[in-house]
Amino acid sequence: MDARSTCPIACTLDLIGDRWTLLIIRDMMFFKKQRFEEFLDSPESISTNILSDRLRKLEELNLIEKQPYSTHSRRMDYQLTEKGNSLRPVLRSMIKWGLANLPETSIRVN
């Protein structure tokens, strides 16, 4: 990765700062989603091509890993790695901040 700077915030945003990546991690972390079709059911309506791209990038970053869940080679379960799970306090802080400062937010229960 070619970093724009040595700033840890800028470098982190380069990795996970797009509009979809943290939502996929959220779904895995808090809603226990593991399969491609489950991610498509999220209320934000991610498109299949964007989802495929983000899952590939998350795997390349070692934030998730995939395992086949059937004899069909393209059916995968996705799991957070230890590195991916280390984002939990970041997401919890974002939830806390959003609930305190954005009146239109709420905690969704599946």
Secondary structure as UniProt FT lines:
FT   HELIX           8..16
FT   HELIX           21..30
FT   HELIX           36..40
FT   TURN            43..44
FT   HELIX           48..60
FT   TURN            61..62
FT   STRAND          64..68
FT   TURN            73..74
FT   STRAND          76..80
FT   HELIX           82..85
FT   TURN            86..87
FT   HELIX           88..101
FT   TURN            103..104
//
